[in-house]
Amino acid sequence: MSQAFDFTDLFVLDLANNHQGKLDHGLQIIQEVGQVVRENGVRGALKFQFRNLDTLIHPDYRHNSGNKNIQRFLSTRLSKDEFTALLAYVREKNLVSMCTPFDEESVQWIVDMGIEVVKIASCSAADWPLLERVADCNKPVVFSTGGLSLKQIDDLVSFFDHRRVRCAILHCVSIYPTPSHLLQLHQIEFLRQRYADKTVGFSTHEDPDDLTPVTIAVAKGARILERHVGIETDAIRLNAYSSTPAQIDRWIKAALKAKTVCGANQRQPSPPEEMAGLDSLKRGAYARGDLEVGTVLQPGDVYFAMPYSREQLSSGEWREGFVLQTPLKQNEPLLISAIHIPSEPEKQVLFTAIHQAKGMLNEARIALPTEFESEFSHHYGIRNFPRVGAIMITCVNRSYCKKLVIQLPGQRHPMHYHKRKEETFQVLHGVLEMNVENRRRTLYSGDIQLVQQGVWHEFWTEAGVIFEEVSTRHYPNDSYYEDKSINEKGESRKTVVNQWGRYQI
């Protein structure tokens, strides 16, 4: 694998030909954008573009070509020594060095100069002679997708994976500047879902003063952001898609604000000020009339009204059957300390587990068949199910058997073996911890573990896991537990229902 590199939260500043073929002008750009990066406290990469113009451009087209790019490249040419001086200044400013090569000779310059990251431009993303050379240089790669078909992106990802090259993907529209209706920012989310193991970003060519696209891109999950940079002078005017240092400063700040606004990817606890605001709108329980100690509360005994206090039973917490432990006068609040709250019904434990399991399946994008049997294994009773047990969904049970096994966060399944069944586990989502004949295994998505007949095994998870169990036919009472008390419970340690049980539990 090419050298490890953290692509996340990287701002790529593309110098391109905006140095105008002048070393001093290039140094000034690096100095000013480096200062912007430092003041905003972000990771910045300064990106060059290398071309060996002596071989890249056909000799017959060097002087009279109608191709505007050829004339631009020739008029802004820098020597390798000048690029070396620019690179030294990039390092002095603590910027990551990055470069886009447009031919094989340029790849060798990148290697010779020790540049850290290779960028593949959209126009080169199907240039296989160049890509082969890049794959051989043992550097992390970022590639843009402008103009590529989905097949070409799939091909490129597979190519770099097979060649053990770490790569990141940039959504890009190669129209300069890009009008808003062509930005296609949904593609960022699409690429993240299709290539979940890759860092995905956005290479931008829209109006530098339009900050809406970068904020949307961050919200869509872009973790690399790229813009062309330059400086205007009395003699130099920037093109319509390149940014001045001041525009880069606003662009970075907009991205950082968007990241703050988006927050965490996982559900977070509500802040106290939010809960206080919600509490002020809740209804609390109040006595409808005078109530004596020992009253088993029924709906007619209480009513719900504002205000509510934290010491009080809310309308959302109410259920009949609470036993009053202190007397209440009419219109007095029903305090939590004044009632005995019985344990929630066992079936509610299973309903809660079902809701959590459905959420995990949705997150993992795993669809169930229209008909299935669900089994809740609760080895030490239903009330202990959140700590010990598993949900097993039987999809097929013939001469072969297929199950989906769901363990909620913090659940474990005790040590046991099977006399008749051989099974193979494959993790689909999350991380599965296993003990197989006293050997610890940690399985990640895609990992497989064979468990033959008579092999002792147990499994557990910290954050929740879904895995597939493919086995020979499943037989009742074919699990033999290390804890003999579980064996004595027989089938009573299970609740088996069709689908999710619904009205059967």
N, C-alpha and C positions, 0 to 999 in steps of 0.2 A: 504494500500500500504506500502511495506517495505520502510525504511527510504530513503529520497532523497539522491542521490549521483550523482555527475557530472563525467561521464565516459570520457568525451572528453579530448583529448590531454594528455592521461595518458601513461607513460612508465612503464610497469610492468617488474620487474627484478626477475626472478624465481630462488630462492636459491636451490630448489629441494634437492638433496642429496649431493650437492657440498660442504656442510660444512664438509663432510667426517666423520661425527659422532664426530666432535671435536668442542667444544664450542668456543675456542679461534679462530679457523680458520673461523667459521661462523661470529664472531664479526669483524674480519678483513675484510671479504668480504663486510659486511654491511657498515663499515667505508669507504672503498675505493669507492664503488659504490655510496654511499651517497654523497661523495665529488664530483663525476662526475655529479650527478644530480644537486647539488647546483651550480656548476660552469657553467652549461648550462642553468640554470634558468627555469627548467621544473618541472612538477609534476611527481614524481616517486613513485612507489609502490614496496615494497619488499614482495615477495610472498613465504610463507612456504608451505610445504607439510606435512600433518598430517596423520599418520596411527597408529592404535592400533595393533601393530604387534602380541600381545598375542592372539588376536581373528581373525585378518585378514588372518593369514597364518595357514592352517591346521597343526595340530601337527605332522602328519606323514611326512610332507614335509619341516620341518625346517632345517634339516641337510643334507639330501641326494637328494634334488630336483635338477632337471636339468634346472629349471627356473632361468635364470640369475638375474631377478629382485628380486626374493625372497632373494637370497644371498646378493645382493646389499643393499636392505632395512635393512636386519639384521646387516650387517657390518657397517652401517652408522647410527645406531640408536641413537637418543637423547631422554632424559627424558622430561617430561612435564615441570619440573623446568628449564631445560636448554633452552627450547623453550621460556619460560617466560622471561628469561634473554635476549635472542635475541630480543624478541618483545620490551622490554624496550629500547633497543639500537636503534631499528627501529624508535620508537617514539622520542627518543632524537635527531635523525638525521632528523626529520620532514618528514619522509617518510610515505606514506599511508600503512597501514597494510592489507595484503591480504593472504588468505590461501586456498589451495586445500585439501579438506577432501576426504579420500578414504573409509570411513566407517562411520556408524552413531555415534559411540563414538567420532570420530574426530570432528564431527559437534558440539557436546556438548563442546569439548575443545575450539573451536572457540568462542562459546557463552560465556563460562566462562572467557576467556581471553580478551574478548572485541575487537576481531579483526574486522576490519571495513567491509571488502568485502570478499565474498565467490567466489572462482573460481571452476568451474566444469571442470575437465579434460575430454578430448575426450573419454577416456575409460570408464568414468562414466556417459556419457551423455544419456545413456539409462538404467541406474541403478535406477529403480523407487523407491525401498525402500530408497535409499540414497537421491534421489531427493525430496521425500516427506518430509524427515527430514530437508533438506536444506530449503525447502519452508516454514517450520514452524518456522525457526529461525529469521525471520524478518530482513534479511540483503540483501543488493543489491548483485546481482549475475552476474558473467561473465562466459559464457560457450564457450568451444571450439567445433569445428564441425568436427574434423578429423575423417574420416571413416563413418560419418553419411550420411544416405540417405536424400533426400529432405523431405520425409514424416516424418522422425525422427526429423528433424529440425523444421518443422511445428508443430509437436506434442509438442516439448519442448517449443517453443515460446508460444503456446496456453496454455500450462500447467502453465507457470509462469504468463502469463497475467490473467488467471482465478484465480490464487492464489494471485494476486495483489503483485507480486514480481517484482521489477525493475530489468531488465536484459539487458545485452549487449552481442553481439555475436562476436566471433573471428573466422575468417577463419583460418583453420589449416590443415596441412598435417602431419600425425603422422608417418613420416619416418625420422629416425635420423641418419645422417643429410639428409635433403631433397635435392635431385638433382634439378637443375634448371627446367628441363622439366616437373617436377611434381608439381611445386609450384602453378599453377592454380590461378593466381592473379586476373583474371577476376571475380572470385567468390566473391571478395569483393564488386565489383560494383553490381553484381547480388543480393547479400544479402541486400545491401542498398536499392535497388529498391523494393525488395519483403517485407522487414520489415522496411518501411520508418520511423517508429517511434522509431527505436532502434539505438543505437550507435554500429557501426560495426568496428572491428579491425582485426589485423593480429598477430597470434601467430607463431613465426618464428623458424625454425630448420635448416636453410641452413648454409653454411659455414660462420662463423662470419666475415671473411674478405671480403665477397661479399656484397657490399653496394647497388648494383642495386635493389634487391628485395624490400628493405625498401623504396627506393625513388619511385618505381612504386606503392607500396602499399599506400603510402600517396597520390599519384596522383589519385589513384582509390577511395580514400575517407576513408581510414583506420584512425580512430581517437583514437584507443588504439593499442599500439605496445608492444609485449611481447618477451623477450629473456631469456634464461638460463644464469646465471652468476656464475663465480667462480674465483679462484686465483690459479695459479700454484706455486709450490715450488719445491725444489730439490726432494722431495718425492712424490709430487702430480702432476699428469698430467690431464688436462681437456679433456673431450670427444670432439668429432669433431663438436658438435653443441652448446657448451657453450662458452661464451665470457668473456674475461678478462676485467677489468675496462678500459684499454686503448681501447679495441675494442668496448666496450659500449660507450665510449666517441665519437669515430668516427661514430658509428651507430646513436646516438642521433643527432649529428651534421648533418649527411646526411638527417635524417628525417626533421629536422628544415629547412635545405636548400630547400628540396623538397616542404615543405609547403610554403615557401617564393616564390619559383619559380611558384607554382601553382596559388597563389594569391586568389582573392575573388571568391566566387561562383556566384555572380551576375555581370552583365556587368557593368564595371566601366568607368567613363569618361577618355578619352585618356590624357596622360600627355602632357604638353606643348612641350617637346622636340620631342615627336612623331608627333604632329601636325605641328611643324615647319619643320620637315623633309618631311612630305607629301606635305606641301605647296610649298616647293622648287621644287617639281615635277609636280605641277598642271599647267594647262593652264589658262591664264587670257584672258578676252575679250578686243579686240582692235578695233578701228574704221577702217573700210575698206576704207572709204573716208571721206571728210568733211561732218559733220552732223550739222543740225540746231536745235535750241531749238524747242521743240514740236514734233520732229520726233517720230513717233510710230515705234519702232525698229522692223525690220524684219531680218530673217537669213542672207540676202545679205548685211546687213549694218555692220556686224561685222565679225571678224575672231578670232581664238583662238590660242594663242602661249605662250611659256615661255618667260620671267618669269611672275609669278603671285605675287601680293601683297594682304595683308588682306583688304586693302581699295578698292580693285578692284572686279568687278563681275567675278566669275570663270565660266569655261565652264559648270560645274555641276549646277550652279545656274541660268544659262541662260534660258529664254523662251521668245518667241516673244510677243510683246504687251507692253513692257516697254516704257515709255514716257521720252524722253530726256529733261532735265531741264536746261542744260548748253550746249553751242556749243562744238563740238569736231573737232579737226583737224585729218587728216588721220594719222593712226598709234598711236594715243594717246590712253592710257588705258581708258576703260569705268569704271569709279568709281561708287561705290554704291551711293555716295552722289549726283551724277549727274543725277540720274534717279528716276522717280516715279514708285514704285513697287506696282501694284494693288494687292488687296487681292487674295489669291489663290481661284480657282473655288470651289464652294460648293461641287461638286462631289469629289474633291480631299480630302476634310475633311473626307468623307465617305470611300474613298479608304485607307486613312491612318489608319482609325479605323479598317477596315477589316484586314489590314496587322498585326496590333497589336493584334487583336482578334485571328487570326490564330496562332500567336506565343504563346499566352496564352494557346490555346487548345493543341498545340504541347507539351508545357511544362507540362501540366496536363495529357497528354496522353489520351485525349478524342477524339474519332473518331466520325465524323458526318455521317449520312446516305448519300447514293448517291443522294437522292433528298430531298430537304428541302426548306422551305420559310424563308427568313431572313427579319426581320423588324428592322429598325433603328428608335427608338423613340427619336425625337428631339423637346422637348416641347417648347423651346424658339428659335427655328430655327437651321438650320444645322450648322451655324458657332459657335453656343454655345454648339454643341453636345459634345465636349470633356469635358465639365463641367456638363452638365445636359442631361441625356438620358441613353439609354441602347440598346444593341443589343439583339434581341429575335429571336431564331431559332426554328421554329415550326416543330417538328418531326411528331406529330400525332395530328389531330383535328377532332375527331368523337364525340360520346357521352362523351368521355373523351378526355383530351388534355395533350400532353407532350411538353414542351418547354425547351430549354437551354437558360438561360439568362446570358449574358456576360456584365459586367461593367468594363470599363477601369479604371486605377488608377485615383482617384480623381473625378469620376463621381457620381452623385446622381440622384435618380428618385423621383419626387415630391410626396407630400402627396395626396392620392386618395383612392377611394373604388370602389367596383364592386357591381352592383345590382343582376346580374344573376350568376356570377362565384364564386365558392369556389376554393381556391388554396392552395397548400402545397409546400413550398420551402425546398429544401435540398441542402446544400452547398457541392459542389464537389471539389472545389479548391479555396484557398484564404480565406479571412475573410469578412463576410457581416455584416454591421451594419443596424439595423432596428429600426423604431419607429412604434409600433403597439398600437394604441389607447393611445398615449402619454406614452407608456412604452418602455424604451430602451432595445433592445436585441442585443447581439453580438453573431453571429453564426460562428462557425468554421467548418472545413471539417467534414461531417457526421451529423451535426446538422440539425434539422427540425423545421419549423415554419408553423403552420396552420393559414390561413387567410380566415375567413368565409365571406359570403356576408354581405355587409354593414359595414365592419370593416375598419376604416381608417388606412392606413399604408404608409410608405415611406421607402426607403432603399438607402444605399450609401456604398462606399468602399474607403479606403485609398490607398491600394496597388494593387487593381484589384481583381475581384472575378468571378467565374463561378458557377452558381447554377442551379438546375433542378426545374422547375415548373410543377407540376402535378395537374391538375384541372379538373373540369367539363368543358363542351364544351366552347370554346372561342367564344364570339360574338363581332362583331364590335361595337364601340361606347358604350362600357359597362364600361368605366373608367370615374369616376367623380372626378375631381380635386378640391382641396381646392382653388387653384388659378383659378378663373373663366375664366380668359383670355385663359387658356389652353383648357378649354372645348369648347370655341367659335371657336377654330381652327379645331375641328373635326378631320377627317382623314388626314388633311394637315400637322399635326404634326408628320406624319410617312412617311418613305420611305420604301415600301415593294417590294422586288424583289425575284426571284428564286435564289437558291444557294447563291452566294455572289454578285449577280447583274451582275458581269462581264460587258457586253456591255449594260445592261439595265439601269444603273445609268446615 
